[in-house]
C-alpha cells in the first residue's frame, strides 16, 4: 500500500463515519420510538469507521512519499 492509497482509504472511511453520524443524529431527533434503537447501532458503526480513518491516516504518516507524490507536491 502506498501513502496515497492509505490517504484515500482514510478519506473514504471518514466519509462513511460522517454519513453514519448524520443518520444517528436523525434517529436521535426522531419522535418515533421505534427509531430509538437505531441510534446506538449507527453511532457504534460510525465510531468504527472513524477509528478506521485514523488508522489509515497513521499508516499514511509512516509510509514514504512515492516519486509521483513528490513531483506533484
N, C-alpha and C positions, 0 to 999 in steps of 0.2 A: 504494500500500500504506500502510495506517495503522500506527501504532505498535502497536496491539493485535493486528493481523494478523501483524506481524513477530514479536511475542512468542509468539503461538500457533504459528507455524511453528517458532520456536526450541524451544519445548517439545516439539512433535511430533518434531523431529529428535533432541532429547536422548533421548526415549523410544526411538527406533529405535536410537540408539547404545548405550543401556543393554541393550536386548534382544540386540543382536549381540555385545556384550561377554560377556554371560552364556553365549551359545552358544559363543563362542570358548573361554571358561573350561571349559565342559562337555567340549568336544573335547580340550582340553589335559589334562584329568584322565582321559580315556578310556584304557583299556588296549588298545583296538582300534587297531592300527597304521594301519588303513585310514582312521580318522578324523583322523589327524595332519595330513594335507594341508589339511584344512579350517580349521585354526587360523589360519593366515596370512590366508586369504581373509576369514574373519569379522572378524578383528582389523582388517584394512585397511578393510573396509566400515564397521565401527563408527567408525573414525577419521575417515572421510569424513563420516559423519553428525554426529560431534562437531564437526568443522570447520564444517559447515553450521549447526549450532545456534549456534556462536559468531558466525558471520557475521550471522545473523538478529538475534542479541542486540545486536551492534554497530550494525546498521541501526536497530533499535528505539530504541537510545540516542540516535540522531541525529534521529529523527523527532519532531515536536511532538505533544504530547498533543492528542487531539480534545476538543471541548467536552463530549462524553458522558463521556470518561475523567476529565476534570477534575471534573465534577459528582459522580461516584461516589467520587472519591478522598478 
